[in-house]
Amino acid sequence: MSDASFRISRRGFLNLTALGAASAAVSACTTTGPAPAPIQPPPPTYVEPPLGDYATMYGAMSDNGFDLPAIPVNKIDHQFLRQIVPDPTGQRPGTIVVDTTGHFLYLVREGGQAIRYGVGLGRAGFEWSGDAVVQWKQKWPKWTPPDEMVARQPELTQFSAKNGGMPGGLKNPLGARALYLFQGNQDTLYRLHGSPEWWSIGKSVSSGCVRLINQDIIDLYDRVPTKTPVIVTANIGAPEENMPERKAIPIDNGVPTGSILLGPVKNLTNEIF
């Protein structure tokens, strides 16, 4: 080997040795201390499961021995059909909010969403507003018009408390389900209920209660437990105070004292149900 080759080889060896030392120094700098924890992605935003198409939601169905006819959805303004919307109420999930101005009922869900149903409401002078709670629920409830209603409409005498009321059924004004609203232990005589009169949804035609399409009240009934808070208001986001002078004209005689899930009930007859 020539002297020149030796000098080049020796120089290359020294260069490699220097690079190795520098690499080790860099490695030593970058491996001190624990490795940074991996960044966790934010939890997924809750998304309400889709409701399905209108033909399915409002199709004919059998329920507890009754055959409900299909609803002609093309004859109803689609804003009043069941749908998932951004929650406009600001209430906590699980709350029911009835907007008497828009003729909507909102069931507040997680993730800033709500299920919205169209409703029919009472005529002017029959309205009621305030806070309540679902204290009782019934499938295909019996209807017993109060004496005041029977006096105004004598044809209802056959369904009075003395005559046993009207059994649940397709022509019953309370429809397929009824949710009974209380304030404390007092029955407000205000109801969220079904109705066979699908054409009344979105209008003010009934005697003081909130009526839904039968298929919608069945859906709502299955989603809400007893003790569900209810707000009835004309101003979403700013519930009105209770106004006794606007209390609804009762649609029925109330629920019986001692019913399951009820505490003491004041001034109610036990001649019904």
C-alpha positions as CSV (number, residue, x, y, z in Angstrom):
1,M,0.0,0.0,0.0
2,S,1.4,3.4,-0.9
3,D,1.8,6.2,1.6
4,A,-1.0,8.2,-0.2
5,S,-3.5,5.4,0.0
6,F,-2.7,5.0,3.7
7,R,-3.2,8.7,4.3
8,I,-6.6,8.6,2.6
9,S,-7.7,5.5,4.4
10,R,-6.6,6.9,7.7
11,R,-8.4,10.2,7.0
12,G,-11.6,8.3,6.1
13,F,-11.5,6.3,9.3
14,L,-11.1,9.4,11.4
15,N,-14.0,11.0,9.6
16,L,-16.3,8.0,10.2
17,T,-15.3,8.0,13.9
18,A,-16.1,11.6,14.2
19,L,-19.5,11.2,12.6
20,G,-20.3,8.2,14.8
21,A,-19.5,10.3,17.9
22,A,-21.7,13.2,16.7
23,S,-24.5,10.8,16.0
24,A,-24.2,9.3,19.5
25,A,-24.3,12.8,21.0
26,V,-27.4,13.7,19.1
27,S,-29.1,10.5,20.1
28,A,-28.2,11.2,23.7
29,C,-29.9,14.6,23.5
30,T,-33.1,13.3,22.0
31,T,-33.7,10.3,24.2
32,T,-33.5,12.0,27.6
33,G,-36.9,12.0,29.4
34,P,-40.2,10.2,28.6
35,A,-41.6,10.2,25.1
36,P,-44.6,12.7,24.7
37,A,-48.0,11.1,25.2
38,P,-49.9,10.5,22.0
39,I,-52.6,13.2,21.2
40,Q,-56.0,11.8,21.9
41,P,-58.7,12.7,19.4
42,P,-61.8,14.6,20.8
43,P,-64.8,12.4,21.7
44,P,-67.2,12.0,18.8
45,T,-70.1,14.4,18.8
46,Y,-73.4,12.5,19.5
47,V,-75.5,12.1,16.4
48,E,-79.1,11.1,16.8
49,P,-79.9,7.9,14.9
50,P,-81.9,8.6,11.7
51,L,-85.7,8.4,12.0
52,G,-86.4,6.6,8.7
53,D,-88.6,7.7,5.8
54,Y,-92.1,9.1,6.2
55,A,-93.7,6.1,4.6
56,T,-92.3,4.0,7.4
57,M,-92.9,6.4,10.3
58,Y,-96.5,7.1,9.3
59,G,-97.5,3.9,7.7
60,A,-100.4,1.7,8.9
61,M,-99.6,-0.2,12.1
62,S,-101.2,-2.6,14.6
63,D,-100.9,-1.5,18.2
64,N,-102.4,-3.2,21.3
65,G,-105.2,-4.7,19.3
66,F,-106.0,-1.5,17.3
67,D,-105.2,-1.0,13.6
68,L,-104.0,2.5,13.0
69,P,-104.4,3.7,9.3
70,A,-101.6,5.2,7.4
71,I,-101.3,9.0,7.5
72,P,-101.4,10.8,4.1
73,V,-98.2,12.6,4.7
74,N,-98.4,14.4,1.3
75,K,-101.5,16.3,2.7
76,I,-99.6,17.6,5.7
77,D,-97.1,20.5,5.6
78,H,-93.8,18.6,6.0
79,Q,-92.5,21.0,8.6
80,F,-95.0,19.3,11.0
81,L,-93.7,15.8,10.3
82,R,-91.3,14.2,12.8
83,Q,-87.7,15.2,12.1
84,I,-84.3,15.8,13.8
85,V,-83.4,19.5,14.0
86,P,-80.8,21.7,15.8
87,D,-82.1,22.3,19.3
88,P,-83.5,25.8,19.6
89,T,-84.6,25.6,23.2
90,G,-81.3,25.5,25.2
91,Q,-82.9,23.0,27.7
92,R,-81.1,20.0,29.0
93,P,-81.5,16.7,27.2
94,G,-84.6,14.8,28.0
95,T,-86.8,17.9,28.3
96,I,-90.0,18.3,26.3
97,V,-90.6,21.9,25.1
98,V,-93.9,22.8,23.5
99,D,-93.7,25.9,21.3
100,T,-97.3,27.2,21.1
101,T,-96.3,29.9,18.5
102,G,-94.8,27.5,16.0
103,H,-97.0,24.5,16.8
104,F,-94.0,22.3,17.5
105,L,-93.1,19.9,20.3
106,Y,-89.3,19.4,20.8
107,L,-87.8,16.5,22.7
108,V,-84.3,17.7,23.5
109,R,-81.5,15.2,22.8
110,E,-77.7,15.1,23.3
111,G,-75.3,16.9,20.9
112,G,-77.4,20.0,20.4
113,Q,-80.2,18.2,18.7
114,A,-83.9,17.7,19.2
115,I,-86.6,15.6,17.7
116,R,-89.4,17.9,16.5
117,Y,-93.1,16.9,16.2
118,G,-95.9,19.0,14.8
119,V,-98.8,19.6,17.2
120,G,-102.3,20.9,17.2
121,L,-103.2,23.4,20.0
122,G,-106.1,25.0,21.8
123,R,-108.2,27.8,20.4
124,A,-107.6,31.4,21.6
125,G,-108.6,31.7,25.3
126,F,-108.0,28.0,25.9
127,E,-104.3,28.0,26.1
128,W,-102.1,27.1,29.0
129,S,-98.4,27.8,29.6
130,G,-95.9,26.9,32.3
131,D,-93.6,24.2,33.6
132,A,-94.9,20.7,34.4
133,V,-93.8,17.1,34.6
134,V,-95.0,13.9,33.0
135,Q,-96.5,12.1,36.1
136,W,-98.5,9.4,34.4
137,K,-98.6,7.7,31.0
138,Q,-101.3,5.6,29.4
139,K,-101.7,3.5,26.3
140,W,-105.1,3.9,24.6
141,P,-106.5,5.8,27.6
142,K,-110.1,6.0,28.5
143,W,-111.6,9.4,28.1
144,T,-114.0,11.0,30.6
145,P,-115.1,14.5,29.7
146,P,-115.5,16.8,32.7
147,D,-119.0,18.0,33.7
148,E,-118.3,21.5,32.3
149,M,-117.6,20.0,28.9
150,V,-120.6,17.8,29.0
151,A,-122.7,20.8,29.9
152,R,-121.4,22.6,26.8
153,Q,-121.8,19.6,24.6
154,P,-124.8,17.4,25.8
155,E,-124.0,14.8,23.2
156,L,-121.1,13.8,25.4
157,T,-123.4,12.7,28.2
158,Q,-123.0,9.1,27.2
159,F,-119.3,9.4,28.1
160,S,-119.6,11.2,31.4
161,A,-118.0,9.9,34.6
162,K,-121.4,8.6,35.7
163,N,-121.7,6.6,32.4
164,G,-118.2,5.2,32.6
165,G,-116.4,7.3,30.1
166,M,-115.3,6.4,26.5
167,P,-113.1,3.4,26.2
168,G,-109.8,3.7,24.4
169,G,-110.1,3.3,20.7
170,L,-109.6,4.8,17.2
171,K,-112.3,7.5,17.8
172,N,-111.2,8.4,21.3
173,P,-110.1,12.1,21.5
174,L,-107.0,11.1,23.5
175,G,-105.8,8.9,20.8
176,A,-103.3,6.1,21.1
177,R,-101.3,7.5,24.1
178,A,-101.6,10.2,26.7
179,L,-99.0,11.8,28.9
180,Y,-100.5,13.5,31.9
181,L,-98.9,16.7,33.1
182,F,-98.7,17.6,36.8
183,Q,-97.3,20.5,38.8
184,G,-96.2,19.1,42.1
185,N,-99.0,16.8,43.2
186,Q,-101.6,18.7,41.3
187,D,-103.0,17.5,38.0
188,T,-103.0,20.4,35.6
189,L,-105.6,18.5,33.5
190,Y,-103.3,19.3,30.6
191,R,-102.3,16.4,28.3
192,L,-99.9,15.5,25.5
193,H,-102.0,13.0,23.6
194,G,-102.7,11.4,20.2
195,S,-105.4,12.3,17.8
196,P,-107.0,10.6,14.9
197,E,-107.5,14.0,13.3
198,W,-104.2,14.3,11.5
199,W,-105.5,17.3,9.6
200,S,-105.6,19.4,12.8
201,I,-101.8,19.2,13.3
202,G,-100.2,22.7,12.9
203,K,-103.5,24.4,13.8
204,S,-105.4,25.7,16.8
205,V,-108.6,23.7,17.0
206,S,-108.7,21.6,20.2
207,S,-109.9,22.3,23.8
208,G,-106.7,23.2,25.4
209,C,-104.3,20.2,25.1
210,V,-101.4,19.3,22.9
211,R,-102.4,16.8,20.2
212,L,-100.0,14.8,18.0
213,I,-100.5,12.4,15.2
214,N,-101.1,8.9,16.7
215,Q,-97.9,7.5,15.2
216,D,-96.0,10.5,16.7
217,I,-97.4,10.2,20.2
218,I,-96.5,6.5,20.2
219,D,-93.0,7.4,19.3
220,L,-92.8,10.1,21.9
221,Y,-94.4,7.8,24.6
222,D,-91.6,5.2,24.0
223,R,-88.9,7.8,24.3
224,V,-89.8,9.6,27.5
225,P,-90.1,8.2,31.0
226,T,-92.3,9.5,33.8
227,K,-90.9,12.6,35.6
228,T,-89.9,14.1,32.3
229,P,-89.9,17.9,32.6
230,V,-92.2,19.7,30.2
231,I,-92.2,23.4,29.3
232,V,-95.1,24.9,27.4
233,T,-94.2,28.4,26.1
234,A,-95.0,30.8,23.3
235,N,-91.3,32.0,23.4
236,I,-88.6,29.4,22.8
237,G,-85.7,30.1,25.2
238,A,-87.8,32.2,27.5
239,P,-90.6,30.1,29.2
240,E,-93.6,32.1,30.3
241,E,-94.7,32.3,33.9
242,N,-97.8,30.4,34.9
243,M,-100.9,32.5,34.2
244,P,-104.0,31.0,36.0
245,E,-106.3,33.2,34.0
246,R,-105.2,31.4,30.9
247,K,-105.5,27.9,32.4
248,A,-106.7,25.4,29.8
249,I,-110.3,24.3,29.8
250,P,-109.9,20.6,31.0
251,I,-110.2,17.9,28.4
252,D,-110.9,15.2,31.0
253,N,-111.7,14.6,34.6
254,G,-108.2,13.8,35.7
255,V,-106.5,10.6,36.9
256,P,-107.6,8.5,39.8
257,T,-106.1,9.1,43.3
258,G,-103.5,6.6,44.2
259,S,-102.5,5.7,40.6
260,I,-99.0,4.2,40.1
261,L,-96.2,6.8,40.1
262,L,-98.5,9.5,41.6
263,G,-98.3,11.1,45.0
264,P,-101.4,12.4,46.7
265,V,-103.7,14.1,44.2
266,K,-106.0,16.9,45.3
267,N,-109.7,17.3,44.5
268,L,-109.9,14.5,41.9
269,T,-112.7,12.0,41.6
270,N,-112.0,8.3,41.5
271,E,-115.0,7.6,39.3
272,I,-112.9,7.3,36.2
273,F,-110.6,4.8,34.5
